[in-house]
Amino acid sequence: MALSPLEIDAGFAQLRAERALEKRLHDVRDPDFWRALNPELTVTEFPLAKHRARPAATPVLAERCRAQIIADGYLATPPLIPADELARLARGIERVVDAGFPSTLAAVYDEYFNIFNGLEPVFAPLLGDDYMMVTQGIWAFYVQAGDDGRTLWTAASPHRDRMAPDARTMAHDVPSIITLWIPLEDVTPDQSCLYVIPAPFDEDFYTPERMVHAEKIRLQDIRALPAKAGAVMGWSSHLIHWGSRASQFAERPRMSVTIYFQRRDVPLWHPFHIDPKQPSSFLDRLMWIDHSMARPGMLSGQRPEGV
């Protein structure tokens, strides 16, 4: 199928952005540059050293999440993350963007990973007490007003996540790996909120099928998921989901962060992960970002074997 002029323009814009980034690798690879850019944020080797409690997470909420992700393929909580923590990371992402970098480079900071810390009351009943953070696919989103979602580093088009097929999902059970997505500010449809096809309306959801067949999507089955700041969204890797084009009248960019949680009693879905007791170096984070951007070695200069 031939590309449209808008898609061609988006491709060239993506190429220009990558070339501009390659010219700034000296800064990208210097942790002190990032510390100076965001003095409120930290870059250490133990981003999960300070455990955080999320007091709003209750057994009742955990059971609702279990029922929802089994029935619909996704879950949604009320706000669980304190406003000051959200605001600190949001300011950090804005400074990264204002400095001319892709927003996902905010994942060099400890606070990116620590925002997912302390969610055990919700996710331990779903994934087991010792679940893991998988760092392949980490992303900090910054979707500006009017963004049409055509480039690789903005709102994603309809897709299923990479970590599939999942035998537990196909058995109508809680997935063995769940994508988490946390909005740092309230997200409305104007700002490119998430849209999904719930499991009952996707004939391929419980199969190993990886394609997204647009012609099979019934428009009435599409569900918008606006969210409050600090809410936690989660879904199976089988779920079709995407971010919409943003309205030119959106008052704020859409800012959100994402990571995978997986059970520990199944094989590791990807070699990239965080162990709270082991160091996660600055170079590790650059490698994770490289692979999340589908450009292995671009930022870190490292291409680990087997990934």
The 8 nearest C-alpha neighbors of each residue, nearest first, counted from 0:
[[1, 2, 3, 6, 7, 4, 5, 213],
 [2, 0, 3, 4, 6, 7, 5, 10],
 [3, 1, 6, 7, 0, 4, 5, 8],
 [2, 4, 6, 5, 7, 1, 8, 0],
 [5, 3, 7, 6, 8, 2, 9, 1],
 [6, 4, 8, 3, 7, 9, 2, 149],
 [5, 7, 9, 3, 8, 4, 2, 10],
 [6, 8, 4, 10, 9, 5, 3, 2],
 [7, 9, 5, 11, 10, 6, 4, 12],
 [10, 8, 12, 6, 7, 11, 150, 149],
 [9, 11, 7, 13, 8, 12, 6, 14],
 [10, 12, 14, 8, 13, 9, 15, 7],
 [11, 13, 9, 15, 10, 14, 8, 16],
 [14, 12, 10, 16, 11, 15, 150, 9],
 [13, 15, 11, 17, 16, 12, 18, 10],
 [14, 16, 12, 18, 17, 13, 19, 11],
 [17, 15, 13, 19, 14, 18, 12, 20],
 [16, 18, 20, 14, 19, 15, 21, 13],
 [19, 17, 21, 15, 20, 16, 14, 22],
 [20, 18, 16, 22, 17, 21, 15, 23],
 [19, 21, 17, 23, 22, 18, 16, 24],
 [20, 22, 18, 23, 19, 24, 17, 297],
 [23, 21, 19, 20, 24, 18, 25, 17],
 [24, 22, 20, 21, 25, 26, 27, 19],
 [23, 25, 27, 26, 21, 22, 28, 298],
 [24, 26, 23, 28, 27, 29, 22, 21],
 [27, 25, 29, 24, 28, 23, 32, 33],
 [26, 28, 24, 25, 29, 23, 298, 32],
 [29, 27, 26, 25, 24, 30, 299, 298],
 [28, 30, 26, 32, 31, 27, 25, 33],
 [31, 29, 33, 32, 34, 28, 281, 42],
 [30, 32, 34, 33, 29, 35, 36, 42],
 [33, 31, 35, 30, 29, 34, 26, 36],
 [32, 34, 36, 30, 31, 35, 37, 29],
 [33, 35, 31, 37, 38, 36, 32, 30],
 [36, 34, 32, 33, 37, 38, 31, 30],
 [35, 37, 33, 34, 32, 38, 94, 95],
 [36, 38, 34, 39, 35, 40, 91, 33],
 [37, 39, 40, 34, 35, 36, 41, 33],
 [40, 38, 37, 41, 87, 91, 34, 88],
 [39, 41, 38, 37, 108, 110, 34, 42],
 [42, 40, 108, 109, 43, 34, 39, 110],
 [41, 43, 108, 109, 107, 34, 44, 30],
 [44, 42, 45, 41, 46, 109, 280, 281],
 [43, 45, 278, 279, 280, 46, 42, 281],
 [46, 44, 278, 48, 47, 43, 279, 275],
 [45, 47, 109, 48, 113, 44, 43, 112],
 [48, 46, 275, 45, 49, 113, 50, 116],
 [47, 49, 45, 46, 50, 275, 276, 113],
 [50, 48, 47, 51, 46, 113, 116, 45],
 [49, 51, 48, 117, 47, 116, 52, 113],
 [52, 50, 117, 116, 49, 53, 113, 118],
 [53, 51, 117, 54, 50, 118, 116, 119],
 [52, 54, 55, 117, 79, 56, 118, 51],
 [55, 53, 56, 52, 79, 57, 120, 117],
 [54, 56, 53, 79, 57, 78, 77, 60],
 [55, 57, 54, 120, 53, 121, 60, 79],
 [58, 56, 60, 59, 55, 61, 120, 121],
 [59, 57, 61, 60, 62, 120, 56, 121],
 [60, 58, 62, 57, 61, 63, 56, 64],
 [59, 61, 63, 57, 58, 62, 64, 56],
 [62, 60, 121, 58, 64, 59, 63, 65],
 [63, 61, 65, 59, 64, 60, 58, 66],
 [62, 64, 60, 66, 65, 61, 67, 59],
 [65, 63, 67, 61, 74, 62, 66, 68],
 [66, 64, 62, 63, 67, 68, 61, 69],
 [65, 67, 63, 69, 64, 68, 70, 62],
 [66, 68, 64, 70, 69, 74, 65, 71],
 [67, 69, 73, 72, 74, 71, 65, 70],
 [70, 68, 66, 67, 72, 173, 172, 71],
 [69, 71, 67, 68, 72, 66, 198, 199],
 [72, 70, 198, 197, 68, 73, 67, 69],
 [73, 71, 68, 198, 235, 69, 234, 70],
 [72, 74, 234, 68, 233, 71, 235, 67],
 [75, 73, 233, 68, 64, 67, 232, 234],
 [74, 76, 232, 231, 233, 64, 77, 73],
 [75, 77, 231, 230, 78, 232, 74, 60],
 [76, 78, 230, 79, 75, 231, 227, 229],
 [230, 77, 79, 229, 80, 228, 227, 76],
 [78, 80, 229, 230, 53, 55, 77, 81],
 [79, 81, 229, 78, 82, 53, 85, 84],
 [82, 80, 84, 83, 85, 79, 229, 78],
 [81, 83, 85, 84, 86, 80, 229, 228],
 [84, 82, 86, 85, 81, 87, 80, 88],
 [83, 85, 87, 82, 86, 81, 88, 80],
 [86, 84, 82, 183, 83, 88, 87, 89],
 [85, 87, 89, 83, 84, 88, 82, 90],
 [88, 86, 84, 90, 89, 85, 83, 91],
 [87, 89, 91, 90, 85, 86, 92, 84],
 [90, 88, 86, 92, 91, 87, 85, 183],
 [91, 89, 93, 87, 88, 92, 86, 94],
 [90, 92, 88, 94, 89, 93, 37, 87],
 [93, 91, 95, 89, 94, 90, 105, 102],
 [92, 94, 90, 96, 91, 95, 97, 89],
 [95, 93, 97, 91, 96, 92, 98, 90],
 [94, 96, 92, 98, 93, 97, 100, 102],
 [97, 95, 93, 100, 99, 98, 94, 102],
 [96, 98, 94, 99, 95, 93, 100, 92],
 [99, 97, 95, 96, 100, 94, 36, 93],
 [98, 100, 96, 97, 95, 101, 20, 94],
 [99, 101, 96, 95, 98, 102, 20, 104],
 [102, 100, 103, 104, 96, 99, 95, 152],
 [101, 103, 104, 96, 139, 92, 105, 95],
 [102, 104, 139, 138, 105, 101, 106, 140],
 [105, 103, 106, 102, 107, 101, 288, 100],
 [104, 106, 103, 107, 92, 108, 102, 139],
 [107, 105, 104, 108, 111, 103, 284, 139],
 [106, 108, 105, 284, 104, 281, 42, 109],
 [109, 107, 42, 106, 110, 41, 111, 105],
 [110, 108, 46, 111, 42, 41, 112, 113],
 [109, 111, 113, 108, 112, 114, 40, 88],
 [110, 112, 106, 109, 108, 113, 114, 105],
 [113, 111, 110, 114, 109, 115, 46, 47],
 [112, 114, 110, 116, 115, 47, 111, 109],
 [113, 115, 112, 116, 111, 110, 80, 84],
 [116, 114, 113, 112, 118, 117, 111, 258],
 [117, 115, 113, 114, 118, 51, 50, 47],
 [116, 118, 51, 52, 119, 53, 50, 115],
 [117, 119, 120, 121, 116, 122, 53, 115],
 [118, 120, 123, 122, 121, 117, 128, 124],
 [121, 119, 118, 56, 122, 123, 57, 61],
 [122, 120, 61, 119, 118, 56, 123, 124],
 [121, 123, 119, 125, 124, 126, 120, 118],
 [122, 124, 127, 128, 119, 126, 125, 120],
 [125, 123, 122, 127, 126, 121, 61, 120],
 [126, 124, 122, 123, 127, 65, 173, 121],
 [127, 125, 262, 123, 122, 130, 124, 261],
 [128, 126, 123, 129, 130, 124, 125, 262],
 [127, 129, 123, 130, 126, 124, 119, 122],
 [128, 130, 127, 263, 131, 123, 262, 126],
 [131, 129, 262, 263, 261, 127, 128, 126],
 [132, 130, 261, 260, 133, 263, 262, 129],
 [131, 133, 260, 273, 272, 259, 134, 261],
 [134, 132, 272, 259, 135, 271, 260, 131],
 [135, 133, 272, 271, 137, 136, 258, 287],
 [136, 134, 137, 271, 133, 287, 291, 290],
 [135, 137, 291, 134, 138, 258, 290, 287],
 [138, 136, 258, 257, 134, 135, 291, 288],
 [137, 139, 103, 257, 256, 140, 136, 291],
 [140, 138, 103, 256, 102, 255, 105, 141],
 [141, 139, 255, 254, 256, 138, 102, 142],
 [140, 142, 254, 253, 102, 252, 143, 139],
 [143, 141, 253, 252, 153, 140, 146, 154],
 [142, 144, 252, 146, 145, 141, 253, 245],
 [145, 143, 247, 249, 245, 146, 246, 252],
 [144, 146, 247, 245, 246, 147, 143, 244],
 [147, 145, 245, 143, 144, 148, 244, 142],
 [146, 148, 244, 149, 145, 245, 243, 154],
 [149, 147, 154, 244, 146, 153, 150, 155],
 [148, 150, 147, 9, 6, 151, 153, 154],
 [151, 149, 9, 152, 148, 153, 13, 10],
 [152, 150, 153, 149, 13, 155, 154, 148],
 [153, 151, 150, 154, 101, 292, 140, 155],
 [152, 154, 148, 151, 142, 150, 155, 140],
 [155, 153, 242, 148, 142, 243, 156, 241],
 [154, 156, 241, 242, 153, 148, 157, 151],
 [155, 157, 241, 158, 242, 154, 148, 243],
 [158, 156, 241, 240, 239, 155, 211, 159],
 [159, 157, 239, 240, 156, 211, 160, 241],
 [158, 160, 239, 237, 238, 236, 161, 240],
 [161, 159, 236, 162, 158, 237, 163, 238],
 [160, 162, 163, 159, 236, 164, 136, 209],
 [163, 161, 236, 160, 268, 164, 165, 176],
 [164, 162, 165, 161, 236, 237, 160, 207],
 [163, 165, 207, 166, 162, 237, 206, 236],
 [164, 166, 163, 168, 167, 169, 174, 175],
 [167, 165, 169, 168, 170, 164, 174, 175],
 [166, 168, 170, 172, 174, 169, 165, 175],
 [167, 169, 174, 171, 170, 165, 172, 166],
 [168, 170, 205, 166, 167, 171, 206, 165],
 [169, 171, 167, 168, 172, 166, 205, 173],
 [172, 170, 168, 169, 69, 167, 173, 205],
 [173, 171, 167, 168, 170, 69, 174, 169],
 [172, 174, 69, 168, 167, 125, 175, 68],
 [175, 173, 168, 167, 176, 235, 172, 177],
 [174, 176, 262, 261, 167, 173, 126, 165],
 [177, 175, 261, 174, 260, 262, 259, 235],
 [178, 176, 235, 260, 234, 259, 233, 261],
 [177, 179, 259, 233, 234, 258, 260, 235],
 [180, 178, 233, 258, 257, 232, 259, 177],
 [179, 181, 257, 232, 256, 231, 233, 178],
 [180, 182, 231, 256, 255, 230, 229, 232],
 [183, 181, 255, 228, 184, 229, 254, 256],
 [182, 184, 228, 85, 255, 254, 229, 89],
 [185, 183, 228, 182, 186, 254, 227, 229],
 [184, 186, 227, 228, 226, 187, 182, 183],
 [187, 185, 226, 225, 192, 190, 184, 227],
 [186, 188, 225, 189, 190, 192, 185, 191],
 [189, 187, 192, 191, 190, 225, 186, 223],
 [190, 188, 246, 187, 249, 245, 191, 248],
 [191, 189, 245, 187, 188, 253, 249, 192],
 [192, 190, 243, 245, 188, 242, 244, 189],
 [191, 193, 188, 225, 187, 186, 242, 190],
 [194, 192, 242, 224, 241, 223, 191, 195],
 [193, 195, 223, 241, 240, 222, 224, 242],
 [196, 194, 240, 222, 239, 221, 197, 223],
 [195, 197, 221, 239, 220, 222, 198, 200],
 [198, 196, 71, 199, 200, 195, 72, 201],
 [197, 199, 71, 72, 201, 200, 204, 196],
 [200, 198, 197, 201, 71, 202, 70, 204],
 [201, 199, 198, 197, 202, 196, 220, 217],
 [202, 200, 198, 204, 203, 199, 196, 197],
 [201, 203, 204, 200, 199, 205, 198, 206],
 [202, 204, 206, 201, 205, 208, 207, 209],
 [203, 205, 201, 206, 237, 202, 198, 238],
 [206, 204, 169, 203, 168, 207, 202, 237],
 [205, 207, 203, 208, 204, 169, 164, 202],
 [206, 208, 164, 209, 205, 163, 203, 165],
 [209, 207, 206, 203, 210, 204, 164, 205],
 [210, 208, 207, 211, 159, 237, 164, 163],
 [211, 209, 208, 212, 158, 159, 203, 213],
 [210, 212, 213, 158, 209, 157, 239, 159],
 [211, 213, 214, 215, 210, 216, 157, 203],
 [214, 212, 215, 216, 211, 157, 217, 210],
 [213, 215, 212, 216, 217, 211, 218, 210],
 [216, 214, 213, 212, 217, 201, 211, 202],
 [217, 215, 213, 214, 218, 212, 220, 201],
 [216, 218, 220, 219, 215, 221, 214, 200],
 [219, 217, 220, 221, 216, 222, 196, 215],
 [218, 220, 217, 221, 222, 216, 196, 200],
 [221, 219, 218, 217, 196, 222, 200, 216],
 [222, 220, 196, 218, 219, 195, 194, 223],
 [221, 223, 195, 194, 220, 196, 224, 197],
 [224, 222, 194, 193, 225, 195, 221, 192],
 [223, 225, 193, 194, 192, 226, 222, 195],
 [226, 224, 187, 192, 186, 223, 188, 193],
 [227, 225, 186, 185, 224, 230, 228, 187],
 [226, 228, 185, 230, 229, 186, 78, 184],
 [229, 227, 184, 185, 183, 182, 230, 78],
 [228, 230, 78, 80, 79, 182, 183, 181],
 [78, 229, 231, 77, 76, 228, 227, 79],
 [232, 230, 181, 76, 75, 180, 229, 233],
 [231, 233, 75, 180, 179, 74, 181, 76],
 [234, 232, 179, 74, 178, 73, 177, 180],
 [235, 233, 73, 178, 177, 72, 74, 236],
 [234, 236, 237, 177, 238, 72, 174, 73],
 [235, 237, 160, 238, 162, 163, 159, 234],
 [238, 236, 235, 159, 204, 239, 163, 160],
 [239, 237, 235, 236, 159, 72, 240, 234],
 [240, 238, 159, 158, 196, 195, 157, 237],
 [241, 239, 195, 157, 194, 158, 238, 196],
 [242, 240, 157, 156, 155, 194, 193, 243],
 [243, 241, 154, 193, 191, 155, 192, 194],
 [244, 242, 191, 245, 241, 192, 154, 148],
 [243, 245, 147, 148, 191, 146, 246, 242],
 [246, 244, 191, 145, 190, 146, 144, 189],
 [247, 245, 145, 189, 248, 249, 144, 190],
 [246, 248, 145, 144, 249, 245, 146, 189],
 [249, 247, 246, 250, 144, 189, 145, 245],
 [250, 248, 144, 189, 246, 190, 247, 251],
 [249, 251, 248, 252, 144, 190, 189, 247],
 [252, 250, 249, 253, 144, 143, 190, 254],
 [253, 251, 143, 142, 144, 254, 141, 190],
 [252, 254, 142, 190, 141, 186, 251, 143],
 [255, 253, 141, 140, 183, 182, 252, 184],
 [254, 256, 182, 140, 183, 181, 139, 253],
 [257, 255, 139, 181, 180, 138, 140, 182],
 [256, 258, 180, 179, 138, 137, 181, 139],
 [257, 259, 137, 179, 178, 134, 136, 133],
 [260, 258, 178, 133, 177, 132, 179, 261],
 [259, 261, 132, 177, 131, 176, 133, 178],
 [262, 260, 176, 131, 130, 175, 177, 263],
 [261, 263, 130, 126, 175, 264, 265, 127],
 [262, 264, 130, 265, 261, 129, 131, 266],
 [265, 263, 262, 266, 127, 130, 267, 175],
 [266, 264, 263, 262, 267, 175, 268, 261],
 [267, 265, 268, 264, 263, 262, 269, 261],
 [266, 268, 269, 265, 270, 263, 261, 262],
 [267, 269, 266, 162, 270, 133, 261, 176],
 [268, 270, 267, 271, 135, 133, 272, 306],
 [271, 269, 272, 267, 268, 306, 133, 135],
 [272, 270, 134, 269, 135, 133, 287, 273],
 [273, 271, 133, 134, 132, 270, 274, 131],
 [274, 272, 132, 275, 133, 279, 134, 131],
 [273, 275, 277, 276, 272, 131, 278, 132],
 [276, 274, 47, 277, 273, 48, 45, 278],
 [277, 275, 274, 278, 45, 48, 47, 273],
 [276, 278, 274, 275, 279, 45, 273, 44],
 [279, 277, 44, 45, 280, 276, 275, 274],
 [280, 278, 44, 45, 283, 277, 273, 281],
 [279, 281, 283, 44, 282, 278, 284, 43],
 [280, 282, 284, 283, 285, 107, 279, 30],
 [283, 281, 285, 280, 284, 286, 299, 28],
 [284, 282, 280, 286, 281, 285, 279, 287],
 [283, 285, 287, 281, 286, 282, 107, 288],
 [284, 286, 288, 282, 299, 287, 283, 289],
 [287, 285, 289, 283, 284, 288, 299, 282],
 [288, 286, 284, 290, 289, 285, 135, 291],
 [287, 289, 291, 285, 286, 290, 292, 284],
 [290, 288, 295, 286, 294, 292, 287, 291],
 [289, 291, 293, 295, 292, 287, 288, 294],
 [290, 292, 136, 288, 293, 289, 135, 137],
 [291, 293, 289, 290, 294, 288, 152, 295],
 [294, 292, 290, 291, 295, 289, 288, 136],
 [293, 295, 289, 292, 297, 290, 296, 291],
 [296, 294, 289, 290, 297, 302, 293, 286],
 [295, 297, 300, 301, 302, 299, 298, 289],
 [296, 298, 294, 295, 300, 299, 289, 21],
 [299, 297, 296, 300, 289, 285, 24, 27],
 [298, 300, 285, 301, 296, 286, 297, 282],
 [299, 301, 296, 298, 297, 302, 286, 295],
 [302, 300, 296, 299, 303, 286, 295, 297],
 [301, 303, 296, 295, 304, 300, 286, 306],
 [304, 302, 301, 306, 305, 286, 296, 295],
 [305, 303, 306, 302, 301, 270, 295, 296],
 [304, 306, 303, 270, 302, 269, 271, 295],
 [305, 304, 303, 270, 269, 302, 290, 271]]
